[in-house]
C-alpha cells in the first residue's frame, strides 16, 4: 500500500518538476520555480513529504521496499537529469 502511494507521489513529483523546467530557461528561473513548488507543496500538502520519510524508515528494514523505493526515486532523478542536461546552464 505504501509503495503504491509513493509511486503515485513520485509520478506527481515528476510532472511538477517537468512543469518548472518547461516554464523557465535560466538557473535563476529554475531556483524560483523549484522554491515556489516546494513552498506550495508544504503549504497545501505537508503529508507529501511525510511519505518520503516513512518510505525511508520502512526501506531500512525491508530489502524489497528498499529496492522499490530506489526505482521510484531513480525515476525522479532521471527526470531532473533530462532537464539539467537539456537546458543551457546560464543565469541570464
WOFENKA-V655465 format. One record per helix or strand. SS is the DSSP state (alpha for helix, beta for strand). FROM is the first residue (numbers start at 1). LEN is the number of residues. Records with the same first field share a line. If there is no record, write none. Layout:
SS = FROM-LEN, FROM-LEN
This chain:
alpha = 2-22, 27-18, 47-13, 63-24
